[in-house]
Amino acid sequence: MATKQSEDVSTDMSYQSSGCMARIRKFCPVDVFTWRLAKALAMGQGLAGLICGTAISSQYLATRFNVNTPMLQSFFNYFLLFVTYTTMLLCRAGDGSILQILRRRWWKYLMLGLVDVEANYAVVKAYQYTTLTSIQLLDCFVIPVLMLLSWWVLKTRYRLVHYVAVCICLLGVGTMVGADLMAGRDQGSTSNILLGDCLVLISATLYAVSNVCQEYTVKNLSRVEFLGMVGLFGTIISTIQMIVLEHNKIAAIQWSWQVGLLFSAFALCMYTLYSFMPIVVKLSNATSVNLSMLTSDLFSLFCGIFLFQYNFSALYLISLVVILIGFITFNAVPTPQRDPASSSFSFCEAGFYDNSVTTLNVSNVTVRINAKDEEGGKEQQDGENKEGCEEKEMNAPGPAQRFGRETSEEDAVAVGHCTKM
């Protein structure tokens, strides 16, 4: 008995190893490095470049002109979204009009706008209390929170390779932070490190909530609705918060064309980021987009080498390569869903979500399978009836024989009709 069990175990192990080897032999780089992946990677790095632009303009405002007004800067972004996308909603009629949207989901978008505004405010405020190294490390907390919320809300199911890819990306961030420490670039305040670290964690959590809501909205409703509602409620909330918290700082600003140019650069970068991020999220998913945007700090460092005379380190390039490897690994395998029928979006073979009708096709296949099962059952039943009729034909007189033949013909027609269905 023990010998038989050992033989079964060895057989299973050999089968698994042969299966892994077969997968390795069947691996084709063309199936991984698709045009869709290249487009998502390029667009993700474009978003990282926009974040770099906001960081540089904010740093210039703070260091050169002593301007620290995060709510005022965010207000210009939300106002541009309001002028563009909320106006588009005002021009709509029917179920997609702004009145119908507000009537059905106004409180949801109010909460979403509040979450988005406070996420932006908390991370900027954290720079006043903690170091840059702490912010860079703790800001990565958005990735596990985002994966947890995607698992819970969007029913996304991650595989082992996805967790490995996330660890690779976080390893790249750790390499970047290590390069900063070696270069002596641990800038920032240390007045209240605990408060600053808590603000970063709160900001990361709020960003994760906002990104999950964004992914759900753009894949089930529309990008214009999401941006229009965020622009509407973001403008209202940021205006109230700006008047309450920053009216003294705004009054103390010494306006010049340089200050106006930096405010404009920040607003345009944020507006472009908000406008294009839903497109990238719809092309892939929120977790993938956030992984690709981990390189934004590296882009800021590269720009700081020329603008702020930072010291260059080869570890920066290594960090960039490691993060990109992790991103490609994450997108090489699809992220399946536990219950595709309960969700209106599916995934395609390249590992990205797609607004298709795959769930309808699955249901059609299920209906066809059930129809075939019913057809097989009817054929079996008809066969039994036919055999019974043949026995009756052998024992019954002529009229009964005619009745048996008519019944079998009707059964054949019924089976043929079921086959067409």
Phi, psi and omega in degrees: 000315179296322178296321179294319179296318178296323177295321178295318179297315179296325178295317179296317180297318179293324179294317179295317179295321178293325177295318177296317179295324178294321178295320180295318179293327181277355182298131179231119181302333181295329179288338180266308183274072182271168177295327179295318177295317179298321179292318178295321179294315180295317180291325177295320177290331173295319175296321177297323176295324177293320176297322176300320178296321177293322180293318181293316180295321178294322180292321176297317179297322184283319187272322185269328186237004176055046180247116178232081182230075183298326181290323177295319178295318179292328181301316181299322179295310181295327179292321176296319176297321179296314182296322185277298192272325176293325175296323177296322177292326178296332181276354180276158177228160178087211183292334181271007180287161183293329179294318179292321179296314179294325180293326184267320191227029186296320184288331177292316179288332174296315178294321179296318177297319178296317179298317182293317180296315182289331176295316178295321183290320185294319183289326177289321180294331182295333180297339180279349187237335185228178186272163179296324180297316178297320180294318180295320181286311185288337178294338176290351177299342179296331184292305179297324178295320179295319178294321178294315179293323177296322178295322185276314187271310185270357180061031177281134180246118182266150177255176183300323182295329179291320177294322177296319180296320178297318178297323178296316179297317179294329174296321176296320177296320177298323176296319178296316179295321176298322177295322177297317180294320179293329180275358181072028183256047177267071185276170178117175182270156175234027184293323179206083186295321181298315178296317179297317179295321178296321177297322178294317179295320177297316179298317180297319179295317179293322176298320179296316177299315180297320182290323177294316176298323178295315180298316179297318185291314185288337180267345180244332180245262178198155178293320181295321178296316180299309183292324179295318180288321176296321177295320181294302184285329176295322177295316180296311184292315181294327177295314179297314181292325179293318180294322183285317190259334191236015184294327178288319179293323178293321179293334182272358181290132174265099188287141175208174181292330177293316179296316178298322179293320179292319175299318180294319179296316179298314182296319180292321177296316179293320179297317178293321178299313180294327183286324186263340181298320176301329178293316180291323178296320178292328178289322181237251173198169187295321180295316179298319180295318180293328175295319180292331182277000175295341180281357182297322177296324178294319177298322177296322178294317179297319177291325179294336177298324181267327186268324185239012177058045173288156176277135181275145176223140179295339178296336177296317178293320177297318178299317179299315181295318181296317179296318179294323176297316177298321179296315180295320178297320180297320183271359180285338182238135179297155175255097184288166178247148182292319184227085183300331183290335181273357181237147185266005176229149185231182179240155180254179188291335181284354177098014181237153177286153181213137179280076180242186181247042181298322180297324177293321178296321178297317179295323178296318178298319179298319179296319180295320179297316178297323179296320179294320178298317179296323180295317179297320178295319179293322179297319178297316179295319179296324178296319178295319178297323181293319178297319178297321180293323180294323177295320178295325180296325181287333184254346185258162177285185186303312180301322178294325178297316178298321179296320179296319179293320179295321180295318181294324178295318179296321178295320179296320177296318180297318179295319178296322177295320179294324180294322177293325178295000000 
